[in-house]
């Protein structure tokens, strides 16, 4: 946790967001197994069950946007770590490992709950694949911050060169 880009609050926010997605999928799977006696309740749940893929995809995209915003907030921290000697590959690997550990932790909790009643685990597994694919794609974004530090150092040296030439 010491060298992680994410603080404890960031990790807990990310866990809650991922848990919401997995729990929503699990809840909709549970609604499929219900056999309510009331017609109104059955009709109400049927609308949600019919649109389960759309609902879960919508909330998955919301979580991905939340993750993207969290990474954007870390841009300055990544830049500072590069300036103090951190390598981009180390920062990227730590970022990927942190995110994948969070995903696996959050996936295993609903998976253990799903095994007891015997629900379908395929939906949550597909969510894991989507999130891991996003993590791998966003890791490239971490690598792009290296260009910012190189550009910033070049701009700084140009400014210093202009100041030195203007003094002469």
N, C-alpha and C positions, 0 to 999 in steps of 0.2 A: 504494500500500500504506500510505502514511502516514495517510490519512484513512479507511481502511477499518475496518469493524467487526471484521474478522477479522484475526488475527495469522497469521504464516506457519505455525505449528503447526495452527491452526484450518483454514486453507486446505488443508494437506496431509492432515489427517484427513478433510475433506470430499471431497477428490479420491480418497482411498483408498476411502471408502464408496461413492461413485458408481462408481468403477472396478470395485469388487467386483460391483455390480449388472450393469453392462454386460458384464463378463467372464463372469459366470455365464450370462447370456443367450447370449453367443457360444459358450461351452463346450457348452451344451445344443444349440445349432444345429449345432455340429461333431459332436456325438454322433449327430445325425440322419443325417449323411452317412456315418458309419462302417458298414462291412459286416463285423462280426466273424464269425469262423468258429465260435467256441465258442457253444453254445446257452445256457450259463449267463450268459455276458457279455451276449449279445443280450437275454435275458430281464431281466437286471438293468438294462440301459440303457433298455429299453422302458418300465419303470415310471417312470423319471425323465422320459423324453421325453413320455410321456402326460400327466404332471402339470407340464409346463414352465410353462404360464401361471400355475398356482397357485404354484409355487416362486418364479418371478420376481416375482409380485405380493407374496408374503410378504416377500421380501428388499427389495423396493421400499418397502413400508410400514415396514420396520425402518429403512431409510435416512432416510425422511421423519421418523420419530420422533427419530432421531439429530439431524437438522437442526433440528427443533423444539427439542430440548433445548439445542442450541448457541445458538439464538436467545434462549432463556430466560436462559441464562447471561450474555448481553450486555445484559440489561435495565438494569443499573446503568450500564453504559458509555453506553448511549443516553441515559439520564436525565442523566448528567453532560455529555454533548455538547450537549444541549438547554440546560442551565443556563449553559454557557459561551458560548452564542451560536450554536450550530449550528441550522440550520432543519430541521424534520422532513422536509420535502420533499427537501432535499439528502441527509440521512442515508438516507432511503428509496431514493432513486435510486442512491446509491452501493452500498447493500446489494443491490439488484436487479442492478446491473451486475456486481458482484463474483460473485454466485451464477451469473449467466448465463455469465460468462466461464469459470468453473470447469466448468460443465456442458458448454459447447461444447468446451473443451479435452479433457475426459474423453471426450466423445462422438467427437471426431475421431480419437483414438488407436485405439479398437476399430474404427472405421469404416475406417480405413486398413488395419488388419489383416484385416478382413472382405472388403475388395475383392480382395485377392490370391487367396484360395481361392474367392471367389464366393459367400459365404454371404448369407443374407437380411438386409438392413439394416433391414427394417420393424420388427422387434422392438425394436431399440435406438432407432429413431426414436420409437416409441410411449413408450419410457421417458423420452426427452428431453421429450416433450410433457407427460407426467405430472409430471416434476420442474419444468418451467417453470411449469406451472399451480400447483404448490405454492409456488414462489417468489413468484409474483404474489399468492397468497392470504396468504402469510406477510408480505409487504410491508405489508399492512394492519395486521398485528400491530405492526410497527415504528411505524406512525402512532398506534396506541393509546397508546404510551408518552408521547405529548405530553400526554395527559390526566393522567398521573401527575405530570408536572412542574407542570402548572397547579394540580392539587389540592395538591401539596406546597407550592407557593408560597403558596396561599391558606391552608392550614393553618398555615404558618409565620407569616403576617401575623396570623392570628387569635390564635395563642399570644402573639405580641408585644403585641397589643392587650390581651389578658387580663392580661399581666404589668404593662403600663403602668397599667391601671385598678386593679389590686390594690395598686400602690404608692401610689396617691392615696388 
